[in-house]
Amino acid sequence: MSDQEFFDQDEKQDEKEDEKSREKRQRDPLNNAAWAAILIWAGVVMLLANLEILSDVNILGYRVQAWSLGFLGAGVIVLIEMVARMIIPAYRRNVGGTFIFAVVLIAVGLGEIVSWSVVGPLILIALGVSVLLGGLFRRN
């Protein structure tokens, strides 16, 4: 086999793998379900706020606004998606970015309940743990 034939065969194989990867991302029901759940959560929170049902919600003695509950719930939904990706082999992929996104959403939601002087360092700790765990459990 000549070098050119070898490179052509290798290129075709790479193209097939890229196509499979693209198809898998396009039909990822877990991602679609997570975004649908976030939209439903946001809609429910806004509806309850507009009906003034959420006006008396207290968490740890703090009156919480609807937008904080929206961000907090969205962060929890993203965390659930991340855990599902780690547990279900068919949907497994790198979740580092998902974890960071979830932490930021939860931090924004908790910003009203817990002082930002606490939330900021907690974000840094969570990011450090994510990097550490990513390095320890990296596949070869």
Summary of the structure (lengths in Angstrom):
residues: 140
radius of gyration: 20.9
end to end distance: 29.8
largest distance: 75.2
contacts: 342
relative contact order: 0.09
helix: 79%
strand: 3%
